[in-house]
């Protein structure tokens, strides 16, 4: 029933379109079918369509789960994006042809209309997404996200492409006086841009990443060119469309239906993700690109032909036309990044995202309009000698405000410079200093000593990293076995309740991945030895140890614990303040003071317990529990170990 109720959303859009609809008299067309307002209205509808597209992808797992007729929207994103690209190109060329001084004011008026929403989106998503979910951890990261070099809001890929295309349009037509030649050069540039995007692989970074990654980031770019060419040759194309309208419309409709079906088949059998390591998947991606270009071409042709006979215009559509860009850039905030998103039913999710996006888009539109007015408004300067007293007082006040603003700007720049320099010091200078200090300590270390090596957050405060302290458990010539003094984090040994050995457990992957890469710097990595890890069978229950593996970072086996920590007192382990805060071993009670925590914790070994799903642990009393705990218990203490080789120090 709920799946059918979801159809109310496209039905509402259709009803809004029908309000005030006007049909051209028989034998004639609407001469303004390509007017600026009609194009903006279609872009407003396309923005709503993109929201429905993304919502449908969210609830249908990209079309793999049937949720009724609305499931088709999971495949329609490229159609709506093609509208944006087509009318962007058409608007540029039309303005160039009709406005003599268009290029003279282009950088001051046209570019800010895209750049400002882009920067505003970056700021909003930086505060409400990146910082909240921990995607940024430094001032440098924040600046990278704010300026858009890493896209926190991946939907802004469109704004990035449009900004690049606008600049290409400006420079080609600014310095090539022949408009046709300029258009041909621009065509070559766009072609190269599509080709470059086609050749690179998909972006797998956590947040946004690069500007051009994935077919959906370039499969409709060609329609920017289509809009340019349509505007340039409209005097030839439109008469042809009028003359052959009777057969062009049914051909475009039928062609769209057939090509849409073909594109769906191509996506299912080829699709976007057909590359893997050593295999770029260019054949599958090329077939996908061709199929999507054809269906978008039929779609745009069909819309243009329908507009010639049918005009849609009313107050709601005019409002949508004004906030289309704001709707596009803000809706993802409400769709994916709200705390209670997983608790919402599909229908409630649709209502929440639609209503919230529309409301905030209106506010953003007013804010952007005001900022653009400040930036682009023509200000007439009156000579001081011609000013009256009120004008002089007003000018004096403005001058004071300007000085105050410049002072605050200077303060902000100085603070940012200080924080950036501090972070650069921590990133590039401090690791070298730590490394040189650690070399001296490691070369002189004896079994039983405690040495620093690597950095991570270990105290009560979340920001900032401290030195990780290690117990020297063994020394063999220049090689030392280091075992962390404390439990550094809570966690399970394996994230699924199944039979598992150390060789295949998720903790092993995490320690040799995230832990090794993030908490041991590049200088220190030169000392860490990749070691054969042999795990013996459980002597009490006879469960096997699994195959031998090679690891940089590991945890001790039960027999190694007995060897290096022979007494129960030596096996007693406490957690760092950060690990205690994050829930190691115990549930958090109200009023719990992590700073005063002195309790011992139980911690994992890599030896199998009484059955395939258990691993031996060391309990808080320091006793070896040979039966063990289930490997997916998430509150176990993690005590990493590494071998380092002082003899590998570069001369």
Secondary structure per residue as TSV (DSSP state, phi and psi in degrees):
chain	resnum	aa	ss	phi	psi
A	1	X	-	360.0	-43.8
A	2	X	H	-62.3	-34.9
A	3	X	H	-61.6	-38.5
A	4	X	H	-70.2	-36.3
A	5	X	H	-64.7	-28.3
A	6	X	T	-62.0	-23.8
A	7	X	H	-67.2	-10.9
A	8	X	H	-63.5	-28.2
A	9	X	H	-70.2	-52.8
A	10	X	H	-64.3	-28.5
A	11	X	H	-65.6	-41.0
A	12	X	H	-62.9	-42.3
A	13	X	H	-60.2	-43.2
A	14	X	H	-63.6	-42.6
A	15	X	H	-62.5	-43.0
A	16	X	H	-60.4	-40.6
A	17	X	H	-63.3	-32.6
A	18	X	H	-78.7	-18.0
A	19	X	T	-69.9	122.2
A	20	X	T	75.4	15.1
A	21	X	-	-65.5	142.5
A	22	X	E	-131.6	132.2
A	23	X	E	-101.0	140.8
A	24	X	-	-70.4	143.4
A	25	X	-	-57.3	155.1
A	26	X	T	-56.9	133.3
A	27	X	T	84.1	2.8
A	28	X	-	-133.1	173.5
A	29	X	-	-132.8	166.5
A	30	X	-	-78.3	111.5
A	31	X	T	-66.2	-21.3
A	32	X	T	-96.8	22.7
A	33	X	T	-64.6	-17.8
A	34	X	T	-110.5	24.8
A	35	X	-	-69.0	162.8
A	36	X	H	-59.0	-42.6
A	37	X	H	-65.2	-41.5
A	38	X	H	-64.2	-39.3
A	39	X	H	-64.0	-41.8
A	40	X	H	-64.1	-38.6
A	41	X	H	-62.3	-43.4
A	42	X	H	-64.2	-36.2
A	43	X	H	-67.2	-36.5
A	44	X	H	-62.5	-44.3
A	45	X	H	-64.9	-36.5
A	46	X	H	-64.8	-36.3
A	47	X	H	-63.3	-42.6
A	48	X	H	-63.5	-40.7
A	49	X	H	-61.3	-38.6
A	50	X	H	-67.4	-37.3
A	51	X	H	-62.3	-46.8
A	52	X	H	-61.0	-38.8
A	53	X	H	-59.9	-49.9
A	54	X	H	-67.7	-39.4
A	55	X	H	-63.0	-42.2
A	56	X	H	-66.1	-40.5
A	57	X	H	-59.1	-38.0
A	58	X	H	-64.8	-43.6
A	59	X	H	-88.8	-15.5
A	60	X	H	-109.5	6.9
A	61	X	T	53.5	54.1
A	62	X	T	59.5	41.8
A	63	X	T	86.4	2.1
A	64	X	T	-85.3	-14.3
A	65	X	S	-117.3	122.8
A	66	X	-	-75.1	121.7
A	67	X	-	-122.1	37.4
A	68	X	S	88.4	-171.8
A	69	X	G	-57.0	-27.0
A	70	X	G	-66.5	-15.0
A	71	X	G	-55.9	-27.1
A	72	X	G	-61.7	-25.6
A	73	X	G	-65.9	-20.0
A	74	X	G	-64.3	-17.8
A	75	X	G	-106.8	3.4
A	76	X	-	-102.6	5.1
A	77	X	H	-57.8	-42.5
A	78	X	H	-62.9	-31.6
A	79	X	H	-66.0	-42.9
A	80	X	H	-72.3	-36.8
A	81	X	H	-66.4	-36.2
A	82	X	H	-59.5	-35.1
A	83	X	H	-62.0	-45.8
A	84	X	H	-59.9	-47.4
A	85	X	H	-64.9	-43.7
A	86	X	H	-61.1	-49.6
A	87	X	H	-74.9	-22.2
A	88	X	H	-65.8	-47.5
A	89	X	H	-65.2	-43.2
A	90	X	H	-61.9	-42.6
A	91	X	H	-64.2	-39.8
A	92	X	H	-62.6	-49.5
A	93	X	H	-68.4	-37.8
A	94	X	H	-63.6	-43.5
A	95	X	H	-64.6	-39.3
A	96	X	H	-62.3	-41.0
A	97	X	H	-74.8	-28.5
A	98	X	H	-101.8	-18.6
A	99	X	-	-114.1	111.1
A	100	X	T	-58.2	-38.8
A	101	X	T	-104.1	27.2
A	102	X	T	-60.0	-44.1
A	103	X	T	-70.2	-25.5
A	104	X	T	-67.1	-32.2
A	105	X	T	-106.0	7.2
A	106	X	I	-60.9	-49.0
A	107	X	I	-69.0	-29.1
A	108	X	I	-85.3	-30.9
A	109	X	I	-109.9	-44.6
A	110	X	I	-79.3	-45.4
A	111	X	T	-62.5	-43.4
A	112	X	H	-60.2	-26.3
A	113	X	H	-66.4	-18.9
A	114	X	H	-106.6	-40.9
A	115	X	H	-65.0	-40.8
A	116	X	H	-64.5	-49.1
A	117	X	H	-58.8	-35.4
A	118	X	H	-62.1	-47.7
A	119	X	H	-68.0	-38.6
A	120	X	H	-65.1	-41.3
A	121	X	H	-61.7	-43.8
A	122	X	H	-59.0	-42.6
A	123	X	H	-65.5	-44.1
A	124	X	H	-63.6	-47.8
A	125	X	H	-71.1	-29.3
A	126	X	I	-62.5	-43.3
A	127	X	I	-75.9	-47.7
A	128	X	I	-92.2	-11.4
A	129	X	I	-122.9	-63.0
A	130	X	I	-61.6	-48.0
A	131	X	T	-71.1	-40.6
A	132	X	T	-64.6	-43.4
A	133	X	T	-91.7	6.8
A	134	X	T	76.1	23.5
A	135	X	S	-75.9	-21.2
A	136	X	-	-121.5	140.6
A	137	X	-	-131.0	12.2
A	138	X	S	-158.5	166.8
A	139	X	H	-64.5	-38.4
A	140	X	H	-63.4	-44.7
A	141	X	H	-59.0	-42.2
A	142	X	H	-62.3	-43.1
A	143	X	H	-65.9	-38.8
A	144	X	H	-61.9	-42.4
A	145	X	H	-71.7	-40.1
A	146	X	H	-62.9	-42.2
A	147	X	T	-82.9	-3.0
A	148	X	T	85.6	12.5
A	149	X	S	-73.5	-22.0
A	150	X	S	-126.2	129.0
A	151	X	-	-90.2	106.2
A	152	X	S	-71.6	-41.2
A	153	X	S	-97.4	99.7
A	154	X	G	-65.4	-18.5
A	155	X	G	-64.6	-20.0
A	156	X	G	-76.0	3.4
A	157	X	H	-54.6	-34.7
A	158	X	H	-63.4	-41.7
A	159	X	H	-66.9	-36.6
A	160	X	H	-61.2	-47.9
A	161	X	H	-63.3	-42.8
A	162	X	H	-63.1	-41.0
A	163	X	H	-61.4	-42.9
A	164	X	H	-64.9	-43.2
A	165	X	H	-66.2	-38.5
A	166	X	H	-62.6	-44.4
A	167	X	H	-63.4	-42.0
A	168	X	H	-62.2	-41.7
A	169	X	H	-61.6	-44.5
A	170	X	H	-63.2	-50.1
A	171	X	H	-69.8	-37.2
A	172	X	H	-66.6	-42.6
A	173	X	H	-84.1	-17.3
A	174	X	H	-78.2	-35.6
A	175	X	H	-110.8	-5.7
A	176	X	-	-115.3	107.8
A	177	X	-	-70.0	-33.0
A	178	X	S	-74.4	114.7
A	179	X	H	-63.5	-36.5
A	180	X	H	-66.7	-44.2
A	181	X	H	-63.2	-40.5
A	182	X	H	-60.7	-40.9
A	183	X	H	-66.0	-38.0
A	184	X	H	-67.0	-40.8
A	185	X	H	-63.9	-43.0
A	186	X	H	-62.0	-38.3
A	187	X	H	-60.9	-42.5
A	188	X	H	-62.7	-40.6
A	189	X	H	-63.3	-46.4
A	190	X	H	-64.1	-38.8
A	191	X	H	-60.5	-42.9
A	192	X	H	-66.2	-35.9
A	193	X	H	-64.8	-42.6
A	194	X	H	-65.2	-42.7
A	195	X	H	-62.6	-44.7
A	196	X	H	-61.2	-41.4
A	197	X	H	-65.7	-35.2
A	198	X	H	-66.4	-36.7
A	199	X	H	-77.3	-29.5
A	200	X	S	-80.0	157.6
A	201	X	-	-87.2	178.8
A	202	X	-	-70.9	150.8
A	203	X	-	-83.8	125.7
A	204	X	-	-113.8	16.4
A	205	X	-	-72.5	161.0
A	206	X	S	-65.9	-42.5
A	207	X	S	-128.8	108.0
A	208	X	-	64.6	-67.7
A	209	X	-	75.4	-136.0
A	210	X	S	-75.1	175.9
A	211	X	S	-83.5	-31.3
A	212	X	S	-127.8	89.9
A	213	X	-	-143.2	114.5
A	214	X	S	109.0	139.7
A	215	X	G	-58.1	-35.3
A	216	X	G	-66.4	-8.3
A	217	X	G	-92.8	1.4
A	218	X	T	-149.1	-1.7
A	219	X	T	-71.5	-10.8
A	220	X	T	-117.8	5.2
A	221	X	T	-59.4	-32.8
A	222	X	H	-60.4	-21.4
A	223	X	H	-78.9	-11.4
A	224	X	H	-64.3	-44.3
A	225	X	H	-64.2	-39.5
A	226	X	H	-59.2	-40.1
A	227	X	H	-65.7	-40.4
A	228	X	H	-61.8	-47.6
A	229	X	H	-68.2	-36.6
A	230	X	H	-62.8	-42.7
A	231	X	H	-66.2	-40.4
A	232	X	H	-67.3	-39.1
A	233	X	T	-113.0	28.4
A	234	X	H	-61.1	-32.4
A	235	X	H	-66.2	-17.6
A	236	X	H	-103.0	-36.1
A	237	X	H	-72.7	-45.7
A	238	X	H	-62.7	-46.2
A	239	X	H	-58.9	-37.1
A	240	X	H	-63.9	-41.8
A	241	X	H	-64.3	-38.9
A	242	X	H	-64.1	-47.0
A	243	X	H	-64.6	-38.6
A	244	X	T	-110.9	26.5
A	245	X	H	-57.9	-40.9
A	246	X	H	-59.7	-35.8
A	247	X	H	-99.9	-21.8
A	248	X	H	-66.8	-40.6
A	249	X	H	-63.7	-54.1
A	250	X	H	-62.9	-34.4
A	251	X	H	-65.3	-42.0
A	252	X	H	-68.3	-40.0
A	253	X	H	-65.5	-50.4
A	254	X	H	-62.4	-40.5
A	255	X	H	-63.8	-39.2
A	256	X	H	-63.9	-46.0
A	257	X	H	-60.8	-46.3
A	258	X	H	-65.4	-44.2
A	259	X	H	-70.4	-31.9
A	260	X	H	-64.5	-42.8
A	261	X	H	-63.1	-41.8
A	262	X	H	-63.0	-42.0
A	263	X	H	-63.1	-37.5
A	264	X	H	-64.7	-40.0
A	265	X	H	-64.4	-43.5
A	266	X	H	-61.9	-44.2
A	267	X	H	-60.3	-42.2
A	268	X	H	-66.6	-39.0
A	269	X	H	-98.1	-19.7
A	270	X	T	-119.7	-70.1
A	271	X	-	72.5	-175.0
A	272	X	S	-77.5	-47.8
A	273	X	-	-93.5	78.8
A	274	X	-	-117.9	11.1
A	275	X	-	-107.7	153.3
A	276	X	B	-147.2	-178.4
A	277	X	T	-57.5	121.7
A	278	X	T	84.4	-0.4
A	279	X	B	-138.1	103.9
A	280	X	-	-74.2	-15.9
A	281	X	-	67.5	31.9
A	282	X	H	-63.8	-34.5
A	283	X	H	-61.7	-49.8
A	284	X	H	-63.8	-39.6
A	285	X	H	-68.8	-35.2
A	286	X	H	-66.6	-43.7
A	287	X	H	-62.4	-40.8
A	288	X	H	-62.9	-45.8
A	289	X	H	-61.0	-43.8
A	290	X	H	-64.0	-44.3
A	291	X	H	-63.2	-41.0
A	292	X	H	-73.9	-33.2
A	293	X	H	-65.0	-42.0
A	294	X	H	-64.3	-45.1
A	295	X	H	-69.0	-35.7
A	296	X	H	-68.9	-35.2
A	297	X	H	-63.0	-44.3
A	298	X	H	-64.6	-38.3
A	299	X	H	-63.4	-48.7
A	300	X	H	-63.9	-42.6
A	301	X	H	-59.9	-43.8
A	302	X	H	-62.7	-44.3
A	303	X	H	-62.5	-42.3
A	304	X	H	-62.7	-43.0
A	305	X	H	-66.4	-41.0
A	306	X	H	-64.4	-40.5
A	307	X	H	-62.7	-27.9
A	308	X	H	-62.9	-28.0
A	309	X	H	-109.3	-23.6
A	310	X	E	-124.5	124.0
A	311	X	E	-109.1	124.6
A	312	X	-	-109.9	124.1
A	313	X	-	-163.9	124.1
A	314	X	-	-158.5	178.7
A	315	X	H	-64.4	-37.0
A	316	X	H	-65.8	-44.0
A	317	X	H	-66.5	-35.2
A	318	X	H	-66.4	-39.7
A	319	X	H	-61.8	-46.2
A	320	X	H	-60.0	-36.4
A	321	X	H	-64.5	-28.9
A	322	X	H	-81.8	-27.7
A	323	X	S	-111.5	17.3
A	324	X	H	-59.0	-45.6
A	325	X	H	-67.5	-40.8
A	326	X	H	-64.4	-40.2
A	327	X	H	-59.5	-43.4
A	328	X	H	-63.2	-43.3
A	329	X	H	-83.0	-18.3
A	330	X	H	-104.8	-20.4
A	331	X	H	-65.1	-29.9
A	332	X	H	-65.0	-26.2
A	333	X	H	-60.3	-39.4
A	334	X	H	-87.6	-20.1
A	335	X	H	-82.4	-43.1
A	336	X	H	-114.1	-21.6
A	337	X	S	-114.5	18.2
A	338	X	S	-88.7	147.3
A	339	X	T	-61.7	-33.5
A	340	X	T	-101.3	20.9
A	341	X	G	-58.6	-37.1
A	342	X	G	-75.3	-12.6
A	343	X	G	-90.5	-6.0
A	344	X	-	-85.2	139.7
A	345	X	-	-73.4	159.2
A	346	X	H	-56.4	-46.8
A	347	X	H	-63.2	-43.3
A	348	X	H	-65.9	-39.2
A	349	X	H	-59.7	-45.6
A	350	X	H	-60.5	-46.8
A	351	X	H	-63.4	-45.6
A	352	X	H	-59.3	-49.0
A	353	X	H	-66.6	-44.0
A	354	X	H	-62.9	-51.1
A	355	X	H	-66.1	-46.1
A	356	X	H	-63.8	-43.1
A	357	X	H	-64.6	-42.3
A	358	X	H	-63.6	-44.9
A	359	X	H	-63.9	-47.6
A	360	X	H	-70.5	-33.7
A	361	X	H	-62.2	-37.8
A	362	X	H	-63.8	-44.3
A	363	X	H	-63.4	-44.3
A	364	X	H	-62.0	-39.7
A	365	X	H	-60.3	-44.1
A	366	X	H	-65.1	-40.6
A	367	X	H	-64.9	-45.7
A	368	X	H	-64.5	-41.1
A	369	X	H	-59.4	-42.8
A	370	X	H	-65.6	-43.3
A	371	X	H	-66.0	-41.4
A	372	X	H	-63.3	-37.5
A	373	X	H	-61.7	-40.9
A	374	X	H	-64.7	-37.6
A	375	X	H	-77.9	-42.8
A	376	X	H	-100.9	-7.6
A	377	X	-	-65.0	139.3
A	378	X	-	-78.3	117.9
A	379	X	-	-106.1	119.3
A	380	X	-	-89.9	120.5
A	381	X	-	-88.0	124.5
A	382	X	-	-94.3	128.5
A	383	X	-	-56.7	143.2
A	384	X	G	-59.6	-36.3
A	385	X	G	-68.3	-18.1
A	386	X	G	-96.4	-2.5
A	387	X	-	-78.9	145.3
A	388	X	-	-85.2	-178.9
A	389	X	H	-62.3	-44.4
A	390	X	H	-62.4	-41.0
A	391	X	H	-66.2	-36.8
A	392	X	H	-66.6	-41.4
A	393	X	H	-63.0	-42.4
A	394	X	H	-63.5	-41.6
A	395	X	H	-64.7	-36.6
A	396	X	H	-66.7	-42.0
A	397	X	H	-63.1	-44.3
A	398	X	H	-61.5	-38.1
A	399	X	H	-65.3	-40.6
A	400	X	H	-64.6	-42.9
A	401	X	H	-62.5	-39.0
A	402	X	H	-65.0	-42.0
A	403	X	H	-64.3	-41.3
A	404	X	H	-64.0	-41.8
A	405	X	H	-62.9	-40.2
A	406	X	H	-66.6	-36.5
A	407	X	H	-64.0	-45.7
A	408	X	H	-63.9	-38.2
A	409	X	H	-63.1	-41.5
A	410	X	H	-63.3	-40.2
A	411	X	H	-62.3	-45.6
A	412	X	H	-61.0	-44.0
A	413	X	H	-62.9	-42.4
A	414	X	H	-63.5	-44.2
A	415	X	H	-63.9	-44.9
A	416	X	H	-61.8	-41.6
A	417	X	H	-61.5	-42.2
A	418	X	H	-61.9	-48.4
A	419	X	H	-66.4	-40.0
A	420	X	H	-64.2	-43.7
A	421	X	H	-63.9	-38.3
A	422	X	H	-62.6	-43.1
A	423	X	H	-69.4	-36.9
A	424	X	H	-63.4	-36.9
A	425	X	I	-62.9	-46.1
A	426	X	I	-65.1	-35.8
A	427	X	I	-76.7	-38.2
A	428	X	I	-118.5	-30.3
A	429	X	I	-94.7	-48.8
A	430	X	H	-59.8	-41.3
A	431	X	H	-57.6	-37.7
A	432	X	H	-66.4	-40.5
A	433	X	H	-64.9	-46.4
A	434	X	H	-58.5	-44.1
A	435	X	H	-60.8	-45.9
A	436	X	H	-64.3	-36.1
A	437	X	H	-68.5	-41.5
A	438	X	H	-65.9	-36.3
A	439	X	H	-57.6	-47.1
A	440	X	H	-61.9	-45.0
A	441	X	H	-66.8	-40.2
A	442	X	H	-68.2	-39.7
A	443	X	H	-63.3	-30.1
A	444	X	H	-98.5	-5.1
A	445	X	-	-69.0	145.3
A	446	X	-	-118.7	161.7
A	447	X	T	-57.4	130.4
A	448	X	T	102.2	-15.2
A	449	X	-	-74.0	162.4
A	450	X	E	-116.9	128.0
A	451	X	E	-129.7	151.0
A	452	X	E	-86.5	145.2
A	453	X	E	-164.5	118.0
A	454	X	E	82.6	167.5
A	455	X	E	-138.0	143.3
A	456	X	E	-161.5	168.2
A	457	X	-	-73.8	115.3
A	458	X	-	-121.9	-10.5
A	459	X	S	-99.8	-171.6
A	460	X	S	-70.7	-29.2
A	461	X	S	-85.1	136.2
A	462	X	S	-73.5	-31.7
A	463	X	S	-86.4	145.6
A	464	X	S	90.4	149.0
A	465	X	-	-115.0	147.8
A	466	X	E	-116.9	166.9
A	467	X	E	-70.6	136.7
A	468	X	E	-82.8	130.2
A	469	X	E	-98.9	136.8
A	470	X	E	-127.6	142.5
A	471	X	E	-91.1	128.6
A	472	X	E	-78.8	103.0
A	473	X	E	-88.5	-24.7
A	474	X	E	-158.2	151.4
A	475	X	E	-138.5	127.3
A	476	X	E	-128.1	95.8
A	477	X	T	58.5	-116.2
A	478	X	T	-91.4	-0.7
A	479	X	E	-98.6	133.6
A	480	X	E	-123.8	138.0
A	481	X	E	-94.3	118.3
A	482	X	E	-107.1	131.8
A	483	X	E	-124.4	131.3
A	484	X	E	-57.6	139.5
A	485	X	S	-66.7	-33.7
A	486	X	S	-123.9	165.2
A	487	X	B	-72.5	119.7
A	488	X	-	-85.8	-19.4
A	489	X	E	-164.5	157.7
A	490	X	E	-87.5	155.2
A	491	X	E	171.2	164.6
A	492	X	-	-90.1	162.7
A	493	X	S	-83.4	-28.8
A	494	X	-	-147.7	140.0
A	495	X	S	-87.5	6.0
A	496	X	S	-131.4	140.0
A	497	X	S	-77.7	89.0
A	498	X	S	-154.1	165.4
A	499	X	-	-60.9	131.9
A	500	X	-	-149.4	146.7
A	501	X	-	-115.4	166.5
A	502	X	G	-55.9	-36.9
A	503	X	G	-58.6	-29.1
A	504	X	G	-116.7	10.8
A	505	X	-	-84.6	155.7
A	506	X	H	-71.1	-29.2
A	507	X	H	-64.3	-39.4
A	508	X	H	-58.8	-44.6
A	509	X	H	-64.0	-39.9
A	510	X	H	-69.0	-41.9
A	511	X	I	-65.2	-39.7
A	512	X	I	-85.8	-3.9
A	513	X	I	-107.8	-91.0
A	514	X	I	-58.4	-49.6
A	515	X	I	-61.7	-50.3
A	516	X	H	-63.4	-41.4
A	517	X	H	-76.0	-37.3
A	518	X	H	-92.5	-31.9
A	519	X	H	-106.7	-6.2
A	520	X	S	-119.8	117.7
A	521	X	-	-74.8	172.3
A	522	X	H	-63.4	-33.6
A	523	X	H	-67.3	-44.3
A	524	X	H	-66.4	-31.5
A	525	X	H	-60.4	-25.3
A	526	X	T	-64.8	-21.9
A	527	X	T	-95.8	-24.3
A	528	X	E	-71.9	132.6
A	529	X	E	-103.0	131.3
A	530	X	-	-78.6	118.7
A	531	X	E	-117.9	145.2
A	532	X	E	-67.8	123.3
A	533	X	E	-107.9	110.6
A	534	X	-	-108.4	125.7
A	535	X	-	-111.8	119.8
A	536	X	-	-76.7	162.3
A	537	X	-	-70.9	157.1
A	538	X	-	-69.7	117.7
A	539	X	T	-70.1	-18.6
A	540	X	T	-90.3	-45.6
A	541	X	T	-106.0	-9.6
A	542	X	-	76.3	7.7
A	543	X	-	-69.6	141.6
A	544	X	-	-74.1	168.3
A	545	X	-	-99.8	-12.0
A	546	X	-	85.7	-178.4
A	547	X	-	-76.8	159.9
A	548	X	-	-75.2	136.8
A	549	X	E	-130.2	170.6
A	550	X	E	-116.2	125.8
A	551	X	E	-134.3	149.9
A	552	X	S	-82.1	-43.8
A	553	X	E	-123.5	140.3
A	554	X	E	-152.2	-179.5
A	555	X	-	-118.7	158.2
A	556	X	-	-70.2	151.4
A	557	X	-	-84.0	167.4
A	558	X	H	-62.5	-39.1
A	559	X	H	-70.5	-30.7
A	560	X	H	-69.3	-36.0
A	561	X	H	-61.3	-44.1
A	562	X	H	-61.9	-37.2
A	563	X	H	-71.7	-48.3
A	564	X	H	-89.4	-22.9
A	565	X	-	-130.3	77.3
A	566	X	-	-69.8	-23.3
A	567	X	S	-107.5	156.8
A	568	X	H	-63.6	-34.4
A	569	X	H	-63.6	-40.1
A	570	X	H	-67.8	-24.4
A	571	X	H	-85.2	-11.1
A	572	X	-	-59.3	135.1
A	573	X	-	-135.6	135.7
A	574	X	-	-111.0	154.9
A	575	X	B	-91.4	152.8
A	576	X	-	-65.3	162.5
A	577	X	H	-59.1	-39.2
A	578	X	H	-65.6	-41.6
A	579	X	H	-66.9	-38.5
A	580	X	H	-65.3	-42.1
A	581	X	H	-60.6	-37.4
A	582	X	T	-83.4	-1.7
A	583	X	T	105.7	25.3
A	584	X	S	-64.8	127.9
A	585	X	S	70.0	-42.4
A	586	X	S	-124.8	153.1
A	587	X	-	-73.3	149.3
A	588	X	-	-82.3	124.8
A	589	X	-	-100.4	155.8
A	590	X	T	-59.9	136.3
A	591	X	T	80.2	5.8
A	592	X	-	-68.0	129.2
A	593	X	-	-104.5	103.3
A	594	X	G	-64.2	-31.3
A	595	X	G	-66.8	-28.4
A	596	X	G	-96.7	4.9
A	597	X	-	-64.0	122.8
A	598	X	-	-126.0	3.0
A	599	X	-	-68.7	146.3
A	600	X	-	-75.7	155.5
A	601	X	-	-120.6	158.1
A	602	X	-	-88.6	152.7
A	603	X	E	-143.1	157.6
A	604	X	E	-80.5	149.6
A	605	X	E	-118.6	173.1
A	606	X	E	-97.8	7.3
A	607	X	E	-84.5	136.6
A	608	X	E	-63.9	146.6
A	609	X	-	-89.1	-143.4
A	610	X	S	-72.9	-20.5
A	611	X	S	-144.7	179.9
A	612	X	T	-63.9	-21.2
A	613	X	T	-98.1	0.6
A	614	X	E	-111.1	152.4
A	615	X	E	-128.6	141.8
A	616	X	E	-62.2	140.0
A	617	X	E	-125.6	165.7
A	618	X	E	-106.2	118.0
A	619	X	-	-78.4	170.8
A	620	X	T	-59.0	-21.7
A	621	X	T	-83.3	-2.6
A	622	X	S	87.8	9.2
A	623	X	-	-88.3	146.1
A	624	X	E	-83.3	117.8
A	625	X	E	-93.5	97.7
A	626	X	E	-70.7	-24.1
A	627	X	E	-69.6	-42.5
A	628	X	E	82.3	-176.1
A	629	X	E	-118.2	159.8
A	630	X	E	-61.2	136.7
A	631	X	T	-65.0	-17.3
A	632	X	T	-96.7	13.1
A	633	X	-	-71.4	122.0
A	634	X	T	-87.7	1.3
A	635	X	T	-108.1	15.7
A	636	X	E	-71.0	148.2
A	637	X	E	-77.6	133.2
A	638	X	E	-101.0	119.7
A	639	X	-	-122.3	90.5
A	640	X	-	-68.8	159.6
A	641	X	E	-139.3	148.2
A	642	X	E	-144.8	153.2
A	643	X	E	-102.5	131.9
A	644	X	E	-122.1	150.8
A	645	X	E	-121.9	105.4
A	646	X	G	-68.6	-22.5
A	647	X	G	-71.4	-10.0
A	648	X	G	-93.3	8.0
A	649	X	-	-65.1	125.8
A	650	X	-	-63.3	143.6
A	651	X	-	-71.6	360.0
